[in-house]
Amino acid sequence: RKSSLSETVRGISYMVILYVVEAIISFPFSLYSIFVIEEKYGFNKTTVRTLISDILKGTILAGVVGIPILTVILILFSRGGEYAWLYLFFFIVGINLVLAFLAPVLILPFFFKLTPLEDGELREAILDLANK
């Protein structure tokens, strides 16, 4: 059976709606976790501005990376026949391998300020462990 474009668009729309509903439901819990629990124990370094910025960045990232991946998954499911699961397996493994290399370079700097580890005992211990 060939899938139509409308089935793929409907599937993407459904997932976007789920994403938005989940974000709305989880937002108060995130606020409580960050600004009450973490603050209580002195771990909170997040400001409201940082939280909103991270939410916006995560949403943009989900759209830029997630929607194309979801599109391929839906197309493979609808057109893959009895081997759709196998095609999806290889696709997801490929995506994981690509993201394992790209995430530290492209995605993590989007959210965090990364600096090289200074010379010293900790750096030497990590490098020794990595060289084993």
Sine and cosine of phi, psi and omega as CSV:
sin_phi,cos_phi,sin_psi,cos_psi,sin_omega,cos_omega
0.00,0.00,0.75,-0.66,0.06,-1.00
-1.00,0.05,0.68,-0.73,0.03,-1.00
-1.00,0.01,0.49,-0.87,0.07,-1.00
-1.00,-0.08,0.30,-0.95,0.04,-1.00
-0.87,0.48,-0.57,0.82,-0.04,-1.00
-0.91,0.42,-0.53,0.85,0.05,-1.00
-0.91,0.42,-0.67,0.74,0.02,-1.00
-0.91,0.41,-0.70,0.71,0.02,-1.00
-0.89,0.45,-0.64,0.77,0.03,-1.00
-0.90,0.44,-0.67,0.74,0.03,-1.00
-0.90,0.44,-0.67,0.74,0.03,-1.00
-0.91,0.42,-0.69,0.73,0.02,-1.00
-0.87,0.50,-0.68,0.73,0.02,-1.00
-0.87,0.49,-0.71,0.71,-0.01,-1.00
-0.93,0.37,-0.59,0.81,0.05,-1.00
-0.90,0.43,-0.67,0.74,0.05,-1.00
-0.88,0.48,-0.71,0.71,0.04,-1.00
-0.87,0.50,-0.66,0.75,0.01,-1.00
-0.87,0.49,-0.72,0.70,-0.03,-1.00
-0.92,0.40,-0.70,0.71,0.00,-1.00
-0.89,0.46,-0.69,0.72,0.02,-1.00
-0.89,0.46,-0.65,0.76,0.01,-1.00
-0.90,0.44,-0.66,0.75,0.01,-1.00
-0.91,0.41,-0.68,0.73,-0.01,-1.00
-0.93,0.37,-0.65,0.76,-0.08,-1.00
-0.99,0.16,-0.28,0.96,-0.07,-1.00
-0.84,0.55,-0.75,0.66,0.01,-1.00
-0.88,0.47,-0.58,0.82,0.03,-1.00
-0.92,0.38,-0.61,0.79,0.08,-1.00
-0.90,0.44,-0.69,0.72,0.03,-1.00
-0.85,0.52,-0.72,0.69,-0.01,-1.00
-0.90,0.44,-0.71,0.71,-0.02,-1.00
-0.88,0.48,-0.70,0.71,-0.08,-1.00
-0.98,0.22,-0.78,0.63,-0.19,-0.98
-1.00,-0.05,-0.11,0.99,0.07,-1.00
-0.91,-0.42,-0.87,0.49,-0.09,-1.00
-0.93,0.37,-0.80,0.61,-0.01,-1.00
-0.89,0.45,-0.61,0.79,0.01,-1.00
-0.91,0.42,-0.64,0.77,-0.01,-1.00
-0.85,0.53,-0.61,0.79,-0.05,-1.00
-0.98,-0.19,0.13,0.99,0.09,-1.00
0.98,0.19,0.32,0.95,-0.02,-1.00
-1.00,-0.08,-0.25,0.97,-0.14,-0.99
-0.97,0.23,0.84,-0.54,0.14,-0.99
-0.84,-0.55,0.19,0.98,-0.06,-1.00
-1.00,-0.02,0.70,-0.72,0.13,-0.99
-0.97,-0.23,0.23,-0.97,0.04,-1.00
-0.87,0.50,-0.64,0.77,0.02,-1.00
-0.88,0.47,-0.68,0.73,0.03,-1.00
-0.90,0.44,-0.68,0.74,0.01,-1.00
-0.88,0.48,-0.74,0.67,0.00,-1.00
-0.90,0.43,-0.65,0.76,0.05,-1.00
-0.87,0.49,-0.71,0.70,0.02,-1.00
-0.90,0.44,-0.63,0.78,0.03,-1.00
-0.90,0.44,-0.69,0.72,0.02,-1.00
-0.90,0.43,-0.69,0.72,0.03,-1.00
-0.89,0.46,-0.68,0.74,0.03,-1.00
-0.89,0.45,-0.63,0.78,0.02,-1.00
-0.92,0.39,-0.68,0.73,0.05,-1.00
-0.88,0.47,-0.71,0.71,0.01,-1.00
-0.89,0.46,-0.67,0.74,0.04,-1.00
-0.88,0.48,-0.62,0.78,0.02,-1.00
-0.95,0.32,-0.71,0.71,-0.07,-1.00
-0.95,0.32,-0.63,0.78,-0.04,-1.00
-0.99,-0.14,-0.70,0.72,-0.14,-0.99
-0.94,0.33,-0.67,0.74,-0.06,-1.00
-0.91,0.41,-0.69,0.73,0.08,-1.00
-0.89,0.46,-0.63,0.78,0.04,-1.00
-0.90,0.43,-0.71,0.71,0.03,-1.00
-0.87,0.49,-0.63,0.78,0.03,-1.00
-0.87,0.50,-0.73,0.69,0.02,-1.00
-0.89,0.45,-0.67,0.74,0.00,-1.00
-0.87,0.49,-0.72,0.69,-0.01,-1.00
-0.90,0.43,-0.65,0.76,0.03,-1.00
-0.91,0.40,-0.68,0.73,0.02,-1.00
-0.89,0.45,-0.64,0.77,0.04,-1.00
-0.89,0.45,-0.67,0.74,-0.09,-1.00
-0.98,0.18,-0.46,0.89,-0.06,-1.00
-0.93,-0.38,-0.08,1.00,-0.13,-0.99
-0.98,0.20,-0.23,0.97,-0.01,-1.00
0.91,0.42,-0.53,-0.85,-0.07,-1.00
-0.95,0.31,-0.24,0.97,0.03,-1.00
-0.98,-0.21,0.25,0.97,-0.01,-1.00
-0.83,0.56,-0.65,0.76,-0.02,-1.00
-0.88,0.48,-0.61,0.79,-0.02,-1.00
-0.95,0.32,-0.68,0.73,0.06,-1.00
-0.87,0.49,-0.67,0.74,0.01,-1.00
-0.91,0.42,-0.63,0.77,0.03,-1.00
-0.84,0.54,-0.77,0.63,-0.02,-1.00
-0.92,0.40,-0.60,0.80,0.03,-1.00
-0.89,0.45,-0.74,0.67,-0.02,-1.00
-0.91,0.41,-0.65,0.76,0.06,-1.00
-0.87,0.49,-0.69,0.73,0.03,-1.00
-0.88,0.47,-0.69,0.72,0.03,-1.00
-0.88,0.48,-0.70,0.72,0.01,-1.00
-0.88,0.47,-0.66,0.75,0.01,-1.00
-0.91,0.42,-0.69,0.72,0.01,-1.00
-0.90,0.44,-0.73,0.68,-0.02,-1.00
-0.92,0.39,-0.49,0.87,0.04,-1.00
-0.88,0.47,-0.54,0.84,0.02,-1.00
-1.00,0.01,-0.56,0.83,-0.06,-1.00
-0.99,0.10,-0.50,0.87,-0.08,-1.00
-0.84,0.54,-0.75,0.66,-0.01,-1.00
-0.90,0.43,-0.44,0.90,-0.07,-1.00
-1.00,-0.04,-0.64,0.77,-0.11,-0.99
-0.95,-0.30,-0.62,0.79,-0.14,-0.99
-1.00,-0.02,-0.75,0.66,-0.04,-1.00
-0.86,0.50,-0.66,0.75,0.04,-1.00
-0.91,0.43,-0.33,0.94,0.05,-1.00
-0.92,0.40,-0.48,0.88,-0.05,-1.00
-0.94,-0.35,-0.47,0.88,-0.13,-0.99
-0.79,-0.61,0.47,-0.88,0.15,-0.99
-1.00,0.02,0.92,-0.38,-0.06,-1.00
-0.98,-0.21,0.73,-0.68,0.06,-1.00
-0.76,-0.65,0.54,-0.84,0.03,-1.00
-0.89,0.46,0.54,-0.84,0.04,-1.00
-0.94,0.35,0.77,-0.64,-0.03,-1.00
-0.92,0.40,0.44,-0.90,0.07,-1.00
-0.87,0.49,0.60,-0.80,0.03,-1.00
0.38,-0.92,-0.18,-0.98,-0.09,-1.00
-0.90,0.44,-0.69,0.72,-0.02,-1.00
-0.89,0.45,-0.71,0.71,0.00,-1.00
-0.88,0.48,-0.69,0.72,0.01,-1.00
-0.90,0.44,-0.66,0.75,0.01,-1.00
-0.90,0.44,-0.66,0.75,0.02,-1.00
-0.92,0.39,-0.69,0.72,0.02,-1.00
-0.91,0.42,-0.62,0.78,0.06,-1.00
-0.89,0.45,-0.68,0.73,0.02,-1.00
-0.90,0.44,-0.66,0.75,-0.02,-1.00
-0.92,0.38,-0.51,0.86,-0.03,-1.00
-0.99,0.15,-0.15,0.99,0.00,-1.00
-0.95,0.30,0.00,0.00,0.00,0.00
